[in-house]
């Protein structure tokens, strides 16, 4: 019986390695996203390793391995049950889709798209809004009055900037135009984007041609999770960010890009594809790395610094500002690194209590229209009082 078990284990190992070898040869097809990587690389490799161990380990060690795997499976099964929400399911729909894949950015808005975004908890509606994108894939920002402002305000960032869960006239850029009639806003924010997307957008050759005004400023609202997006943490990678740009600091401290998070670091992609399936990690709400370290903050600041340099080159002024979102503790830890690189920032950490119910969409957590309105008013005041735009670039 032991001999038959060993022979069967070796056959399984060889079959798994054959599947793995085929997947490696067809990497452009199979090594694309965490789901495929898990199915075509992690599972065959894991099965092959386990099968070889069962074939060659002494009986007592092989039994220990089986017991260990059974315990891991039991813990994962228990956590799966605990992770299953017994209440009303939360669903989010976009009808029709408003984004598509992009080779440089990972994904981007579809030019001219208009979609109805709905989020429900069971029968309860959390939000039911419309997203409109312009010819460049930017979120449309309605401006009151017939005459646009003679200065631009470019906004970059993720869903907080984009205005997830809000209508076009409730976003931060739109509210700024309400409080400053000399400003024409442009919303380059997009859900899930991090600092690397800001840099990649600003490196595009036609970015200056998209802005007709001669002078203005750029504001990048940053939240704490943007550090995780910059480094491609396990949660970011294994959910939506696997195709986002991958930047790293070389041994001499220079910023380099190597494709995206999947192609630029294949071994980590395989590891994150495995750990991202863990129900235990999900139950404990764990991410990898567990905390943002000095190197993570340095990398994030370096990416922002490169974005600033790209902006200066394209627009001829240094009116580039990082806005520290209220309550964003990790984002605020970037301040010493921003100072070191000469990156100006608006520290709105304590401007409002973002934990207040009125400042978040109920049942969602994204900023409400009230939060966007309050911050826009602060920005308008700072533009005037601190002379954020100045006369450079005219």
N, C-alpha and C positions, 0 to 999 in steps of 0.2 A: 504493500500500500504506500509506504514511504517512497519507494522507487517510482511508482506511478505518479505520485504527487510531485516529485522533483521533475519528472519528464514533462508533466502538464505545465508546471511553473516555467520551465525553460521555453516551451512552445508559446506560452502567453507572453513571456519576455521578448522573444524574437518577433512575435506579431506586433507588439507595442512599439518596438524599436523600428520596425518597418514602416508603421504609420508615422512615427516621428521623423524618420528619414525623408519620407515623401513630403511631409509638411515643410521640412526645411528646404527641400528643393523648390517647393512652390510657396516660398515665404511671402512673396508679393500678394498672394491670394489669401493665405491663412494667417500670417502674422500681422494683423491689422488692428484688431480691437480686443479688449480683455476677454470677451466671451469666446472668440475663436482661439485665442492663445491658450486659454484654459482647456478647451476641448481637444485641440490638435497638438499641443505641446506639453502642457503641464500634466494632463491626465495620462497620456501614453508614457511619458518619462517616469511618472510616479508609479504607474502599474508595472513598468519594466523593472524599476529598482526593487519594489516589493517582491515581485516574482523571483528575481535573482536571489534575494535574501532568503526567501522560503526554500529555494532549491539548494542552497549551499550552507546555510547556517545549521548548526547542531539543533536537534529536535527541541531542546529546552529553550534555546534562544528564539527559534522560529515561533514557538508557542507564545513566548513573551511579546514578540512583535505582533502576533494576531490579537492578543489581549489588549495591547496598547492601542492598536488601530480601532478595536471595538470600543474602548473607553472614549477615544477621541470622537468616534461616530456618535456615541451616546450623548456626550456633552453637546455636540453640534445639533443633534436632534432635539434635545431639551431646549436649547437656546432658540431653535427654529420655532418651536411651539410658543415660547415666551415672546418671540418677536412678532408673532402673528397678531395683528390688531383685532381684538374682538369687537371693536366698535365699528362705526360707519367708515367705509373706505374713503380715502381722499383721492380724487382723480383730477388731473389737469389735462385740458385738451386745447389744441390750436387748430382752428378750422378756417382756411387751409393752413398748411405749414408756412412759416415765415423765415426759415433759415435752411441753408443747404451746405454741403461740404465745401471747404476751400483749402487748396494745397498749402498756402502759407499760413493762414490763420487757424486752420483746423475746421472751422465752420464760420459762416457769416450770414448776415441778413440777405434775403432775396430782394433785389431792387424792385421797387414798386409794389411790394406785397402789402396786402391788407388782410388781417386775420382777426377772428374773434377768439379771444382767450377766455376760457372758462375754468374755474377751479371750484370743485364741490366737495363737501364732506357729507356723504350720503345724499339726502335730498336738499341739504342746506347749501346755498350759493355763497361761496367766499368772495369771489369776484366774477364779473362778467363784463369785459372791457374790449376795446378795439385797439390793435396795434397797427399803425400805418408806417410804412417805410418809403423813403424817397428814392430817386433814381440811382443813388449811390449805396443804398441799403441802410441808410441812417434812419433813426426814429424821427418821424415828422414832429416838429415843434411849432404849433400854431403861435403866431405873434399877433397881438391885438393892434388894430390900426392899419392903415393902408400903406404907410411908409416904413420900410425896415430900418433898423439902426445902422449907423455907419461904421460900427465896430463889431467884430465877431467875438463870440465866446464859444470855444470848442470844448465839449465835455466828452471825456473818455471814462471807461470803467466797465463794470459788470451790470448786474440786474438792478442795483440801486440807482445807477445812473440812467439806465435804459427806462426804468419805471415799470418794473414787473408788477402786474396787478392794477395798473393805473391806466387811465385814458391818455390820449396824446397831450391834452392840455393840462395834465396834472403832474407832469414830470418836473424835475429840478431845472433843466434848461428852459422849459416853457414858463415856469414861474419866475425865473430870472428876467426874462423879457418883459414880464408883467410889471416888475419893480424897477426896471431900467430900460427906458424906451430908446436909449442910444445903442442898445445891444441887439445883435441878431444872433440867436443861439443855434448851435449845431450839435446834435446828439449822436456821438459815435459809440455810445455804450451798447453793450449786448450781453444778455444773460450768460453767466459763467465765465466771462472774460477776466483775465488777470493782467498784470503789468506787461507780460510778454506780448499780449495782443495790442496793447497801447503802442509799444515799440514797433511792432510789425506794421501796424496801420500807418504810423508816421514815416516809415521808410518807403511807403509806396510812392511811386514817381508822380502820380497825379493828385496827391493830397492837397497841394497848394492850389491847384486849378479848381478844386471843389469849393473854395472859399473866396468869394468876390471882394469882400471888404479888405482894405489895405492894412488894417491894424486891429489888434485885439489881444485876446489871451486864451490860454488853455488851462482848464481845471480838470484834475484827475481825482475824483473822490475815491478814497481807498478804505477798505474795511479789512478786518483782521484776516479773513480767509484768503485774501489776495496773496498773502505770503505762502500759504499752502498751494495756491494755484501757480505761483512763480516756480516752486520747486517740484510741482507735480506729485503731491503726497499720494498715499495709497487711495484715500477716498476720492480725491480729484481724478486720479488716473482711472480707477476701476469703475467710475460712473460715467462722467461726460467728457473728461479732459484728456483722453488718451491721444487725440490727434492735435493737441495744442502745441505751439512752438516750444522746443526744448533748448533753453539757454543754460550755460554753466560758466563758472570762472575757471580759467586755465591755471596752470601752476604759477604763472607770473602775474596772476590777478586780472588778466584781460578777459572780457566777456566774449564768449563764442556761442554759436548756434550749431546744433547737430540735429537737423530734421525735426521730428516731433518726439513726444515722450515715449512713444512705442519704438520707433526706429533708432532713436539716439541712445537708448540704454536698454537693450533687449533682455539682459538677465534680470534687471529690476522689474521690467515689464512682466516677465513670467512670474516672479515672486509676488508682485502686487496682484496679478490676475488670480493667484491662488488665495492669498490672504484676503483679498476683496470678497471672496465667497464665504468667508468664515462667519457663521451665525454668532459665535462667541464675541468676535470683534464688534459685530453689529450691535449685539445686546449691550456690551460695555461702552459702546460709542467710542471706540479706539481708532486712532489714525496712526499712520507711520510716515515720518517720524512722530514720536509722541508729543514733542514740543518744538517750537521754532527756536533754533539755536543761532549763534552768532553768524555762522556761515550762511544760514538761510536768510537772515536779515541783510547781510552784505550782498548776497546775490540779488535779492529783491531790489535793494537800493541801486545796485549797478545797472539793472535793467531799466529802472526809472531814469537813471542818469543818462543812459544811452538814448532813451526816448526824448529827454530834454535836448540832447545834442542834435537829434534828428529834427526836432521842432525848430530849434534855432537856425539850423541850416536852411530849412525850407521856408520859414516865415520871417526871418531877419530880425527877430527880437527875442528877448529872454523872458517873456511873460508866461512862464510855465510854473504852475502851482499844483502841489499835491494837497488835497483837502482831507485831513484826518477826520473820519466819520465819528460822530458822537458815540462814545462808549467803546470805540474800537481799540482795545488795550494793546493787542499785538501790533496793530498798525502804528500806534503811538510809539512803540519801541523802535521804530525806524528813524525817529527824529535825529538822533546823533549821527546816523549814517547819511541821512539827507543833508545835514549840516556839513559833514565832511566833504560831500560832493558838490556843495554849493547849490543845492536844490531848495527852492523856496517852498514854504508850505503854509497852509491855513489850519491852525490847530483848533478844530471845532469839537474837540473831545468832550468838553463840558458845556457846550452852547445850549444843548437841550438834553433832557433825560430821555434817551431813546427807549428806555424800558417802559415808559408810560404807554398805556393802552392806546391813547389817541394818536401816537406817532407810529403805530404799526398796524398793518392790515390784519384785522381780527381773523385768527385761524391760519395765518400765513407767515407772518414775521417780517415781510418786506416793508419798507417805509410807506406810510400812508401819504395821502395828498397833503395832510397837515404838516407832516415832517418835511416834505419837499418844499412846501411853501415857506416854512420857518427858516430853513437853511438858505433858500434863495434870497430871502430878505436880508440875511446876514451877509451873503456874498455881495449883493447890490450895495450895501452900506460900506463894505470893505473896499470895493472897487472905487468908490468915491472918496472915502476918507484916507485910505492907504495908497491911493493912486496906483492901483495894481497894473493898469495898462500903460500909463505914462504917455510919452510922446515918441518912444522908440519905434522904429519900423514904419513911420509915416513917410 
